[in-house]
Amino acid sequence: MLDDRSPIYLQIADSIKVDILRRTLAADEQVMSTNQFAATFQMNPATVAKAYARLVDEGLLYKKRGVGMFVTKDAYEKLRRQRQERFYADVVGPMLAEARMIGISGRDIIKYIERGDP
């Protein structure tokens, strides 16, 4: 689950985001408590708390005082829109620029995609 490529709290936050996108975590579903998560994955509770705080700041989790952290109602849609925008910016835009440079038309790209060939 975790590696050395980025700070652990960001990896925890990303892991929860993936769970929301895969609908492993649904709207209003409770996530593991900070201490439970820390004990399960043998890490510092402060690191988990930092990840959860980030997700709260991003509007993906909310706190119920004395109960725990829960997934917001619009978390899935918010993440889906963010990932779609990132996909167009990081994948489709550069692909189209490369295609123009080497003379591949938009129609040819669509035909290729519709064929489903790798």
N, CA, C and O atoms as CSV, one atom per row, in Angstrom:
chain,resi,resn,atom,element,x,y,z
A,1,MET,N,N,0.819,-1.188,0.000
A,1,MET,CA,C,0.000,0.000,0.000
A,1,MET,C,C,0.866,1.255,0.000
A,1,MET,O,O,0.603,2.173,-0.776
A,2,LEU,N,N,1.885,1.318,0.845
A,2,LEU,CA,C,2.693,2.531,0.957
A,2,LEU,C,C,4.102,2.290,0.430
A,2,LEU,O,O,4.631,1.181,0.496
A,3,ASP,N,N,4.699,3.374,-0.102
A,3,ASP,CA,C,6.068,3.301,-0.580
A,3,ASP,C,C,6.804,4.588,-0.177
A,3,ASP,O,O,6.288,5.381,0.611
A,4,ASP,N,N,7.987,4.786,-0.712
A,4,ASP,CA,C,8.791,5.950,-0.325
A,4,ASP,C,C,8.690,7.097,-1.319
A,4,ASP,O,O,9.450,8.060,-1.213
A,5,ARG,N,N,7.777,7.025,-2.281
A,5,ARG,CA,C,7.725,8.033,-3.336
A,5,ARG,C,C,7.134,9.367,-2.905
A,5,ARG,O,O,7.489,10.403,-3.466
A,6,SER,N,N,6.246,9.365,-1.930
A,6,SER,CA,C,5.648,10.624,-1.466
A,6,SER,C,C,5.368,10.494,0.029
A,6,SER,O,O,5.418,9.395,0.581
A,7,PRO,N,N,5.072,11.629,0.690
A,7,PRO,CA,C,4.803,11.552,2.133
A,7,PRO,C,C,3.673,10.564,2.446
A,7,PRO,O,O,2.708,10.438,1.692
A,8,ILE,N,N,3.817,9.879,3.562
A,8,ILE,CA,C,2.872,8.825,3.922
A,8,ILE,C,C,1.447,9.365,4.055
A,8,ILE,O,O,0.491,8.709,3.641
A,9,TYR,N,N,1.305,10.577,4.638
A,9,TYR,CA,C,-0.062,11.094,4.808
A,9,TYR,C,C,-0.745,11.312,3.463
A,9,TYR,O,O,-1.960,11.147,3.353
A,10,LEU,N,N,0.030,11.685,2.429
A,10,LEU,CA,C,-0.556,11.849,1.094
A,10,LEU,C,C,-0.946,10.497,0.504
A,10,LEU,O,O,-1.964,10.384,-0.179
A,11,GLN,N,N,-0.139,9.478,0.766
A,11,GLN,CA,C,-0.455,8.140,0.272
A,11,GLN,C,C,-1.720,7.593,0.949
A,11,GLN,O,O,-2.536,6.926,0.312
A,12,ILE,N,N,-1.867,7.878,2.222
A,12,ILE,CA,C,-3.088,7.456,2.936
A,12,ILE,C,C,-4.297,8.168,2.325
A,12,ILE,O,O,-5.316,7.542,2.032
A,13,ALA,N,N,-4.172,9.478,2.138
A,13,ALA,CA,C,-5.279,10.250,1.552
A,13,ALA,C,C,-5.614,9.725,0.153
A,13,ALA,O,O,-6.787,9.572,-0.184
A,14,ASP,N,N,-4.596,9.450,-0.656
A,14,ASP,CA,C,-4.835,8.925,-2.010
A,14,ASP,C,C,-5.514,7.558,-1.966
A,14,ASP,O,O,-6.392,7.269,-2.779
A,15,SER,N,N,-5.107,6.726,-1.021
A,15,SER,CA,C,-5.708,5.400,-0.883
A,15,SER,C,C,-7.204,5.511,-0.559
A,15,SER,O,O,-8.018,4.760,-1.095
A,16,ILE,N,N,-7.549,6.437,0.305
A,16,ILE,CA,C,-8.965,6.631,0.655
A,16,ILE,C,C,-9.731,7.188,-0.553
A,16,ILE,O,O,-10.881,6.820,-0.792
A,17,LYS,N,N,-9.080,8.075,-1.306
A,17,LYS,CA,C,-9.722,8.606,-2.518
A,17,LYS,C,C,-10.027,7.473,-3.512
A,17,LYS,O,O,-11.102,7.436,-4.110
A,18,VAL,N,N,-9.086,6.568,-3.674
A,18,VAL,CA,C,-9.307,5.436,-4.583
A,18,VAL,C,C,-10.469,4.579,-4.069
A,18,VAL,O,O,-11.298,4.125,-4.858
A,19,ASP,N,N,-10.531,4.361,-2.769
A,19,ASP,CA,C,-11.645,3.591,-2.196
A,19,ASP,C,C,-12.988,4.275,-2.477
A,19,ASP,O,O,-13.992,3.607,-2.726
A,20,ILE,N,N,-12.995,5.600,-2.434
A,20,ILE,CA,C,-14.236,6.336,-2.731
A,20,ILE,C,C,-14.574,6.186,-4.215
A,20,ILE,O,O,-15.728,5.940,-4.565
A,21,LEU,N,N,-13.575,6.332,-5.088
A,21,LEU,CA,C,-13.821,6.204,-6.534
A,21,LEU,C,C,-14.256,4.797,-6.920
A,21,LEU,O,O,-15.068,4.631,-7.830
A,22,ARG,N,N,-13.733,3.792,-6.249
A,22,ARG,CA,C,-14.125,2.402,-6.529
A,22,ARG,C,C,-15.411,2.023,-5.811
A,22,ARG,O,O,-15.931,0.915,-5.950
A,23,ARG,N,N,-15.900,2.977,-5.043
A,23,ARG,CA,C,-17.140,2.809,-4.260
A,23,ARG,C,C,-17.013,1.732,-3.190
A,23,ARG,O,O,-18.001,1.138,-2.757
A,24,THR,N,N,-15.768,1.495,-2.774
A,24,THR,CA,C,-15.539,0.649,-1.606
A,24,THR,C,C,-15.999,1.408,-0.361
A,24,THR,O,O,-16.459,0.817,0.616
A,25,LEU,N,N,-15.859,2.744,-0.426
A,25,LEU,CA,C,-16.395,3.622,0.616
A,25,LEU,C,C,-17.517,4.442,-0.016
A,25,LEU,O,O,-17.310,5.122,-1.021
A,26,ALA,N,N,-18.687,4.370,0.573
A,26,ALA,CA,C,-19.851,5.079,0.029
A,26,ALA,C,C,-20.121,6.368,0.806
A,26,ALA,O,O,-19.539,6.604,1.865
A,27,ALA,N,N,-21.001,7.182,0.269
A,27,ALA,CA,C,-21.414,8.419,0.942
A,27,ALA,C,C,-21.960,8.088,2.329
A,27,ALA,O,O,-22.714,7.132,2.509
A,28,ASP,N,N,-21.564,8.891,3.287
A,28,ASP,CA,C,-21.986,8.762,4.689
A,28,ASP,C,C,-21.482,7.496,5.374
A,28,ASP,O,O,-21.914,7.176,6.482
A,29,GLU,N,N,-20.577,6.779,4.726
A,29,GLU,CA,C,-19.986,5.596,5.371
A,29,GLU,C,C,-18.831,6.050,6.268
A,29,GLU,O,O,-18.077,6.956,5.913
A,30,GLN,N,N,-18.705,5.424,7.404
A,30,GLN,CA,C,-17.653,5.770,8.349
A,30,GLN,C,C,-16.333,5.144,7.917
A,30,GLN,O,O,-16.290,3.983,7.509
A,31,VAL,N,N,-15.256,5.925,8.010
A,31,VAL,CA,C,-13.925,5.388,7.746
A,31,VAL,C,C,-13.320,4.928,9.064
A,31,VAL,O,O,-13.806,5.278,10.140
A,32,MET,N,N,-12.255,4.140,8.970
A,32,MET,CA,C,-11.592,3.660,10.192
A,32,MET,C,C,-11.183,4.850,11.048
A,32,MET,O,O,-10.838,5.908,10.521
A,33,SER,N,N,-11.220,4.686,12.340
A,33,SER,CA,C,-10.752,5.749,13.225
A,33,SER,C,C,-9.246,5.930,13.030
A,33,SER,O,O,-8.559,5.043,12.523
A,34,THR,N,N,-8.761,7.075,13.437
A,34,THR,CA,C,-7.331,7.360,13.324
A,34,THR,C,C,-6.509,6.291,14.035
A,34,THR,O,O,-5.540,5.771,13.482
A,35,ASN,N,N,-6.901,5.971,15.257
A,35,ASN,CA,C,-6.147,4.979,16.033
A,35,ASN,C,C,-6.259,3.574,15.437
A,35,ASN,O,O,-5.287,2.818,15.431
A,36,GLN,N,N,-7.437,3.235,14.943
A,36,GLN,CA,C,-7.637,1.922,14.325
A,36,GLN,C,C,-6.781,1.798,13.056
A,36,GLN,O,O,-6.135,0.776,12.826
A,37,PHE,N,N,-6.792,2.850,12.247
A,37,PHE,CA,C,-5.996,2.851,11.020
A,37,PHE,C,C,-4.515,2.747,11.360
A,37,PHE,O,O,-3.784,1.964,10.754
A,38,ALA,N,N,-4.078,3.544,12.335
A,38,ALA,CA,C,-2.667,3.545,12.734
A,38,ALA,C,C,-2.236,2.184,13.263
A,38,ALA,O,O,-1.137,1.716,12.965
A,39,ALA,N,N,-3.098,1.551,14.045
A,39,ALA,CA,C,-2.755,0.237,14.598
A,39,ALA,C,C,-2.731,-0.820,13.495
A,39,ALA,O,O,-1.851,-1.680,13.479
A,40,THR,N,N,-3.689,-0.759,12.577
A,40,THR,CA,C,-3.763,-1.745,11.493
A,40,THR,C,C,-2.522,-1.687,10.611
A,40,THR,O,O,-1.951,-2.718,10.255
A,41,PHE,N,N,-2.106,-0.452,10.259
A,41,PHE,CA,C,-0.990,-0.300,9.334
A,41,PHE,C,C,0.321,0.084,10.029
A,41,PHE,O,O,1.296,0.460,9.377
A,42,GLN,N,N,0.326,-0.016,11.348
A,42,GLN,CA,C,1.521,0.219,12.169
A,42,GLN,C,C,2.199,1.537,11.803
A,42,GLN,O,O,3.331,1.559,11.319
A,43,MET,N,N,1.494,2.613,12.040
A,43,MET,CA,C,2.062,3.939,11.795
A,43,MET,C,C,1.616,4.903,12.883
A,43,MET,O,O,0.779,4.577,13.725
A,44,ASN,N,N,2.185,6.077,12.844
A,44,ASN,CA,C,1.897,7.090,13.842
A,44,ASN,C,C,0.481,7.643,13.637
A,44,ASN,O,O,0.128,8.026,12.522
A,45,PRO,N,N,-0.336,7.691,14.706
A,45,PRO,CA,C,-1.685,8.240,14.571
A,45,PRO,C,C,-1.689,9.684,14.059
A,45,PRO,O,O,-2.641,10.102,13.399
A,46,ALA,N,N,-0.642,10.441,14.354
A,46,ALA,CA,C,-0.575,11.832,13.881
A,46,ALA,C,C,-0.495,11.885,12.351
A,46,ALA,O,O,-1.023,12.806,11.727
A,47,THR,N,N,0.163,10.900,11.761
A,47,THR,CA,C,0.265,10.836,10.296
A,47,THR,C,C,-1.106,10.567,9.691
A,47,THR,O,O,-1.487,11.183,8.696
A,48,VAL,N,N,-1.840,9.649,10.296
A,48,VAL,CA,C,-3.193,9.329,9.816
A,48,VAL,C,C,-4.096,10.547,10.007
A,48,VAL,O,O,-4.893,10.883,9.131
A,49,ALA,N,N,-3.964,11.197,11.148
A,49,ALA,CA,C,-4.783,12.386,11.418
A,49,ALA,C,C,-4.514,13.481,10.383
A,49,ALA,O,O,-5.434,14.186,9.968
A,50,LYS,N,N,-3.255,13.620,9.970
A,50,LYS,CA,C,-2.900,14.622,8.962
A,50,LYS,C,C,-3.566,14.281,7.621
A,50,LYS,O,O,-4.039,15.176,6.920
A,51,ALA,N,N,-3.604,13.007,7.267
A,51,ALA,CA,C,-4.272,12.573,6.030
A,51,ALA,C,C,-5.772,12.862,6.119
A,51,ALA,O,O,-6.365,13.374,5.169
A,52,TYR,N,N,-6.372,12.538,7.243
A,52,TYR,CA,C,-7.812,12.762,7.411
A,52,TYR,C,C,-8.131,14.264,7.366
A,52,TYR,O,O,-9.130,14.678,6.779
A,53,ALA,N,N,-7.266,15.071,7.997
A,53,ALA,CA,C,-7.491,16.523,7.980
A,53,ALA,C,C,-7.452,17.062,6.551
A,53,ALA,O,O,-8.227,17.946,6.186
A,54,ARG,N,N,-6.557,16.528,5.768
A,54,ARG,CA,C,-6.465,16.951,4.362
A,54,ARG,C,C,-7.761,16.610,3.614
A,54,ARG,O,O,-8.279,17.420,2.844
A,55,LEU,N,N,-8.273,15.396,3.856
A,55,LEU,CA,C,-9.505,14.975,3.192
A,55,LEU,C,C,-10.707,15.803,3.660
A,55,LEU,O,O,-11.631,16.057,2.887
A,56,VAL,N,N,-10.687,16.213,4.909
A,56,VAL,CA,C,-11.742,17.112,5.405
A,56,VAL,C,C,-11.621,18.462,4.693
A,56,VAL,O,O,-12.624,19.023,4.252
A,57,ASP,N,N,-10.397,18.980,4.582
A,57,ASP,CA,C,-10.174,20.258,3.898
A,57,ASP,C,C,-10.622,20.206,2.435
A,57,ASP,O,O,-11.095,21.203,1.889
A,58,GLU,N,N,-10.470,19.046,1.812
A,58,GLU,CA,C,-10.869,18.881,0.411
A,58,GLU,C,C,-12.368,18.597,0.257
A,58,GLU,O,O,-12.870,18.474,-0.861
A,59,GLY,N,N,-13.075,18.495,1.381
A,59,GLY,CA,C,-14.517,18.253,1.329
A,59,GLY,C,C,-14.887,16.813,1.020
A,59,GLY,O,O,-15.988,16.545,0.538
A,60,LEU,N,N,-13.984,15.886,1.292
A,60,LEU,CA,C,-14.249,14.481,0.998
A,60,LEU,C,C,-14.678,13.696,2.237
A,60,LEU,O,O,-15.372,12.685,2.127
A,61,LEU,N,N,-14.266,14.161,3.410
A,61,LEU,CA,C,-14.678,13.553,4.683
A,61,LEU,C,C,-15.263,14.638,5.575
A,61,LEU,O,O,-14.935,15.817,5.436
A,62,TYR,N,N,-16.124,14.231,6.482
A,62,TYR,CA,C,-16.616,15.157,7.503
A,62,TYR,C,C,-16.573,14.457,8.855
A,62,TYR,O,O,-16.601,13.229,8.946
A,63,LYS,N,N,-16.503,15.283,9.908
A,63,LYS,CA,C,-16.398,14.757,11.271
A,63,LYS,C,C,-17.760,14.789,11.937
A,63,LYS,O,O,-18.530,15.736,11.776
A,64,LYS,N,N,-18.040,13.735,12.687
A,64,LYS,CA,C,-19.175,13.746,13.609
A,64,LYS,C,C,-18.551,13.680,14.994
A,64,LYS,O,O,-17.958,12.675,15.385
A,65,ARG,N,N,-18.698,14.755,15.708
A,65,ARG,CA,C,-18.060,14.847,17.025
A,65,ARG,C,C,-18.405,13.650,17.905
A,65,ARG,O,O,-19.572,13.332,18.133
A,66,GLY,N,N,-17.353,12.999,18.388
A,66,GLY,CA,C,-17.524,11.859,19.275
A,66,GLY,C,C,-17.870,10.553,18.578
A,66,GLY,O,O,-17.981,9.514,19.230
A,67,VAL,N,N,-18.042,10.593,17.257
A,67,VAL,CA,C,-18.421,9.380,16.519
A,67,VAL,C,C,-17.308,8.952,15.565
A,67,VAL,O,O,-16.900,7.791,15.566
A,68,GLY,N,N,-16.815,9.891,14.747
A,68,GLY,CA,C,-15.745,9.551,13.803
A,68,GLY,C,C,-15.816,10.354,12.520
A,68,GLY,O,O,-16.454,11.405,12.457
A,69,MET,N,N,-15.152,9.840,11.500
A,69,MET,CA,C,-15.067,10.502,10.196
A,69,MET,C,C,-15.913,9.729,9.192
A,69,MET,O,O,-15.974,8.500,9.217
A,70,PHE,N,N,-16.564,10.483,8.306
A,70,PHE,CA,C,-17.474,9.890,7.324
A,70,PHE,C,C,-17.224,10.493,5.941
A,70,PHE,O,O,-16.706,11.602,5.814
A,71,VAL,N,N,-17.600,9.748,4.925
A,71,VAL,CA,C,-17.462,10.207,3.541
A,71,VAL,C,C,-18.600,11.183,3.246
A,71,VAL,O,O,-19.757,10.912,3.567
A,72,THR,N,N,-18.265,12.324,2.630
A,72,THR,CA,C,-19.299,13.305,2.294
A,72,THR,C,C,-20.186,12.775,1.168
A,72,THR,O,O,-19.796,11.874,0.425
A,73,LYS,N,N,-21.369,13.342,1.057
A,73,LYS,CA,C,-22.334,12.886,0.038
A,73,LYS,C,C,-21.817,13.089,-1.380
A,73,LYS,O,O,-22.100,12.279,-2.262
A,74,ASP,N,N,-21.055,14.169,-1.613
A,74,ASP,CA,C,-20.605,14.471,-2.976
A,74,ASP,C,C,-19.143,14.091,-3.233
A,74,ASP,O,O,-18.560,14.515,-4.231
A,75,ALA,N,N,-18.556,13.300,-2.344
A,75,ALA,CA,C,-17.135,12.945,-2.495
A,75,ALA,C,C,-16.862,12.222,-3.814
A,75,ALA,O,O,-15.895,12.535,-4.508
A,76,TYR,N,N,-17.711,11.258,-4.156
A,76,TYR,CA,C,-17.482,10.490,-5.380
A,76,TYR,C,C,-17.511,11.408,-6.598
A,76,TYR,O,O,-16.606,11.361,-7.431
A,77,GLU,N,N,-18.537,12.236,-6.706
A,77,GLU,CA,C,-18.664,13.137,-7.870
A,77,GLU,C,C,-17.511,14.126,-7.929
A,77,GLU,O,O,-16.970,14.395,-9.002
A,78,LYS,N,N,-17.139,14.662,-6.785
A,78,LYS,CA,C,-16.023,15.616,-6.725
A,78,LYS,C,C,-14.729,14.960,-7.224
A,78,LYS,O,O,-13.997,15.545,-8.022
A,79,LEU,N,N,-14.461,13.754,-6.752
A,79,LEU,CA,C,-13.237,13.053,-7.166
A,79,LEU,C,C,-13.291,12.658,-8.639
A,79,LEU,O,O,-12.291,12.752,-9.351
A,80,ARG,N,N,-14.462,12.216,-9.088
A,80,ARG,CA,C,-14.615,11.815,-10.490
A,80,ARG,C,C,-14.335,13.010,-11.409
A,80,ARG,O,O,-13.608,12.876,-12.394
A,81,ARG,N,N,-14.903,14.165,-11.094
A,81,ARG,CA,C,-14.670,15.366,-11.914
A,81,ARG,C,C,-13.195,15.749,-11.906
A,81,ARG,O,O,-12.634,16.082,-12.950
A,82,GLN,N,N,-12.557,15.703,-10.726
A,82,GLN,CA,C,-11.124,16.038,-10.629
A,82,GLN,C,C,-10.288,15.099,-11.485
A,82,GLN,O,O,-9.381,15.537,-12.194
A,83,ARG,N,N,-10.592,13.815,-11.417
A,83,ARG,CA,C,-9.801,12.835,-12.188
A,83,ARG,C,C,-10.046,12.976,-13.685
A,83,ARG,O,O,-9.129,12.790,-14.485
A,84,GLN,N,N,-11.277,13.303,-14.066
A,84,GLN,CA,C,-11.551,13.523,-15.483
A,84,GLN,C,C,-10.771,14.730,-15.994
A,84,GLN,O,O,-10.173,14.666,-17.068
A,85,GLU,N,N,-10.770,15.817,-15.250
A,85,GLU,CA,C,-10.023,17.011,-15.660
A,85,GLU,C,C,-8.537,16.694,-15.764
A,85,GLU,O,O,-7.865,17.112,-16.707
A,86,ARG,N,N,-8.036,15.955,-14.790
A,86,ARG,CA,C,-6.619,15.584,-14.816
A,86,ARG,C,C,-6.304,14.663,-15.992
A,86,ARG,O,O,-5.240,14.773,-16.601
A,87,PHE,N,N,-7.226,13.756,-16.311
A,87,PHE,CA,C,-7.032,12.849,-17.437
A,87,PHE,C,C,-6.932,13.630,-18.744
A,87,PHE,O,O,-6.050,13.360,-19.559
A,88,TYR,N,N,-7.823,14.592,-18.949
A,88,TYR,CA,C,-7.766,15.394,-20.171
A,88,TYR,C,C,-6.475,16.209,-20.220
A,88,TYR,O,O,-5.830,16.298,-21.265
A,89,ALA,N,N,-6.103,16.800,-19.091
A,89,ALA,CA,C,-4.902,17.638,-19.068
A,89,ALA,C,C,-3.617,16.827,-19.211
A,89,ALA,O,O,-2.693,17.244,-19.909
A,90,ASP,N,N,-3.558,15.680,-18.557
A,90,ASP,CA,C,-2.314,14.902,-18.522
A,90,ASP,C,C,-2.189,13.885,-19.655
A,90,ASP,O,O,-1.078,13.555,-20.070
A,91,VAL,N,N,-3.320,13.387,-20.157
A,91,VAL,CA,C,-3.281,12.304,-21.144
A,91,VAL,C,C,-3.794,12.766,-22.514
A,91,VAL,O,O,-3.075,12.676,-23.509
A,92,VAL,N,N,-5.015,13.252,-22.562
A,92,VAL,CA,C,-5.631,13.569,-23.851
A,92,VAL,C,C,-4.957,14.773,-24.514
A,92,VAL,O,O,-4.664,14.736,-25.709
A,93,GLY,N,N,-4.711,15.828,-23.757
A,93,GLY,CA,C,-4.079,17.021,-24.333
A,93,GLY,C,C,-2.727,16.714,-24.965
A,93,GLY,O,O,-2.519,17.027,-26.137
A,94,PRO,N,N,-1.800,16.110,-24.218
A,94,PRO,CA,C,-0.508,15.757,-24.816
A,94,PRO,C,C,-0.632,14.780,-25.979
A,94,PRO,O,O,0.134,14.867,-26.939
A,95,MET,N,N,-1.589,13.848,-25.908
A,95,MET,CA,C,-1.782,12.903,-27.008
A,95,MET,C,C,-2.207,13.644,-28.275
A,95,MET,O,O,-1.691,13.370,-29.358
A,96,LEU,N,N,-3.151,14.588,-28.140
A,96,LEU,CA,C,-3.605,15.342,-29.304
A,96,LEU,C,C,-2.484,16.202,-29.877
A,96,LEU,O,O,-2.358,16.329,-31.095
A,97,ALA,N,N,-1.679,16.787,-29.014
A,97,ALA,CA,C,-0.551,17.600,-29.493
A,97,ALA,C,C,0.428,16.734,-30.279
A,97,ALA,O,O,0.909,17.142,-31.336
A,98,GLU,N,N,0.722,15.554,-29.773
A,98,GLU,CA,C,1.625,14.639,-30.464
A,98,GLU,C,C,1.011,14.188,-31.784
A,98,GLU,O,O,1.702,14.118,-32.800
A,99,ALA,N,N,-0.291,13.881,-31.773
A,99,ALA,CA,C,-0.969,13.429,-32.986
A,99,ALA,C,C,-0.906,14.512,-34.069
A,99,ALA,O,O,-0.632,14.212,-35.231
A,100,ARG,N,N,-1.159,15.765,-33.692
A,100,ARG,CA,C,-1.080,16.868,-34.673
A,100,ARG,C,C,0.325,16.972,-35.252
A,100,ARG,O,O,0.501,17.170,-36.454
A,101,MET,N,N,1.304,16.837,-34.397
A,101,MET,CA,C,2.695,16.992,-34.815
A,101,MET,C,C,3.104,15.921,-35.833
A,101,MET,O,O,3.907,16.186,-36.727
A,102,ILE,N,N,2.552,14.718,-35.693
A,102,ILE,CA,C,2.951,13.639,-36.608
A,102,ILE,C,C,1.884,13.336,-37.661
A,102,ILE,O,O,1.972,12.338,-38.376
A,103,GLY,N,N,0.874,14.210,-37.748
A,103,GLY,CA,C,-0.087,14.105,-38.829
A,103,GLY,C,C,-1.193,13.088,-38.659
A,103,GLY,O,O,-1.705,12.574,-39.654
A,104,ILE,N,N,-1.577,12.783,-37.446
A,104,ILE,CA,C,-2.714,11.880,-37.209
A,104,ILE,C,C,-3.946,12.757,-36.967
A,104,ILE,O,O,-3.920,13.654,-36.125
A,105,SER,N,N,-5.012,12.496,-37.703
A,105,SER,CA,C,-6.221,13.313,-37.558
A,105,SER,C,C,-7.048,12.876,-36.347
A,105,SER,O,O,-6.871,11.780,-35.814
A,106,GLY,N,N,-7.944,13.750,-35.934
A,106,GLY,CA,C,-8.857,13.418,-34.845
A,106,GLY,C,C,-9.726,12.212,-35.193
A,106,GLY,O,O,-9.993,11.364,-34.342
A,107,ARG,N,N,-10.166,12.143,-36.455
A,107,ARG,CA,C,-10.979,11.001,-36.890
A,107,ARG,C,C,-10.213,9.688,-36.778
A,107,ARG,O,O,-10.755,8.677,-36.331
A,108,ASP,N,N,-8.949,9.713,-37.187
A,108,ASP,CA,C,-8.135,8.498,-37.081
A,108,ASP,C,C,-7.980,8.069,-35.622
A,108,ASP,O,O,-7.996,6.878,-35.312
A,109,ILE,N,N,-7.832,9.036,-34.742
A,109,ILE,CA,C,-7.714,8.707,-33.314
A,109,ILE,C,C,-9.014,8.069,-32.824
A,109,ILE,O,O,-8.985,7.065,-32.111
A,110,ILE,N,N,-10.138,8.642,-33.201
A,110,ILE,CA,C,-11.437,8.092,-32.781
A,110,ILE,C,C,-11.612,6.674,-33.327
A,110,ILE,O,O,-12.032,5.780,-32.592
A,111,LYS,N,N,-11.294,6.458,-34.616
A,111,LYS,CA,C,-11.400,5.112,-35.200
A,111,LYS,C,C,-10.532,4.126,-34.426
A,111,LYS,O,O,-10.960,3.015,-34.113
A,112,TYR,N,N,-9.328,4.542,-34.128
A,112,TYR,CA,C,-8.392,3.673,-33.414
A,112,TYR,C,C,-8.942,3.307,-32.036
A,112,TYR,O,O,-8.889,2.149,-31.622
A,113,ILE,N,N,-9.471,4.308,-31.337
A,113,ILE,CA,C,-10.018,4.062,-29.997
A,113,ILE,C,C,-11.245,3.155,-30.082
A,113,ILE,O,O,-11.409,2.255,-29.259
A,114,GLU,N,N,-12.109,3.393,-31.079
A,114,GLU,CA,C,-13.320,2.576,-31.202
A,114,GLU,C,C,-13.008,1.117,-31.536
A,114,GLU,O,O,-13.750,0.215,-31.149
A,115,ARG,N,N,-11.911,0.891,-32.254
A,115,ARG,CA,C,-11.508,-0.489,-32.535
A,115,ARG,C,C,-11.102,-1.200,-31.256
A,115,ARG,O,O,-11.251,-2.417,-31.138
A,116,GLY,N,N,-10.587,-0.436,-30.297
A,116,GLY,CA,C,-10.187,-1.010,-29.026
A,116,GLY,C,C,-8.852,-1.714,-29.058
A,116,GLY,O,O,-8.506,-2.441,-28.127
A,117,ASP,N,N,-8.097,-1.503,-30.124
A,117,ASP,CA,C,-6.775,-2.115,-30.198
A,117,ASP,C,C,-5.801,-1.378,-29.291
A,117,ASP,O,O,-5.883,-0.159,-29.141
A,118,PRO,N,N,-4.907,-2.099,-28.705
A,118,PRO,CA,C,-3.891,-1.415,-27.904
A,118,PRO,C,C,-2.864,-0.725,-28.783
A,118,PRO,O,O,-1.935,-0.099,-28.273
